[in-house]
Each structure stands twice: as structure tokens, then as C-alpha cells.
Amino acid sequence: MSINKKSSRRISVRDDNYIWTVSPGSGYIIMIAEHEITRGMRLEVYVESDIDSAWVNFPNTEHLNMKIVRPSDVEYFICQALDQGWTPKVKGIPVVFDFDSKFLKRRLS
């Protein structure tokens, strides 16, 4: 299944174009990216964040991890994933990583 172009953003990394989007989860957000043209293997990065539950706790949000994913984060995630063997132009199962606030760590199935 590919990313919907209407709900995604475009980014250029290392002379290639990708599309990406962010999906909320419970206690995390998931950044999903794939090559814009080839649509091969997807990249999924799980980032710890309470941003989706902020409205539930409003106005007492000071204890929440309000991490958001910025385009600069997406560029970093894509570069790290490429360096760790992600091949976005080859068909296959999604490559999944956890972000530990500094580096991507491959999630084992």
C-alpha cells in the first residue's frame, strides 16, 4: 500500500525525491516515507511522543513528551536508513526503525 499523495509531503534527500507522512499512535508517532517514483520498500520510523494525547490532558501538558517530526528530522531519518541498508527502490516489506532521540535502531520482527 502506498502513501496517499494528498496527505503527504515531498522531500529531496541525496538527489532523490521521497514522499512522507506522519501517523499518530499511542505514545508514539510513526513517520512513513517511500521513494516518490519507484514506490518500493517503505520506511517506518517510530518516534516516542505524547503529542496525540495532549488534548486529553489540556491544560496540564508539561509532563508530556511533545516531540513532533519536522522535515529536518525526516531528512535525517532517510539518511540514517539509507546508511543502514534501506533500499527504497526495491520492492519488499517495510523497513522499521525506532528513534532513540539520536539514532535509528532497526526494529526486529
Phi, psi and omega in degrees: 000132182260166180287137177291126182296328181293324184260014183243169176240158181254143177215144178252125181224126179050048176064023174230151179255138180230158169243149183213159177209168178236136180239133181283152174219184179268105181086003179203165168235151183244121173268126181241130180223154173205161179297138185294321184266305189287325179055052178272235182293132178276154174248129176236126179237121178269124182238123179296129180195143175255016186302325182288337181260007182299321182294331180291322184265359184302135008265006183271073185249003184297336180273356184271149173275106187262034180299133172240164179255119179260162177305325178295327175294317181299317178300316178298315180300315181296315178299314179299316181295318177299318179295335180262012171106004177294130179242090188292345181263001180252132178296146178165182180287154180301147174264127187242132179231155167252141178258122184261024182081356174224315186227161172271137175239125182298131178273125179272140183293000000 
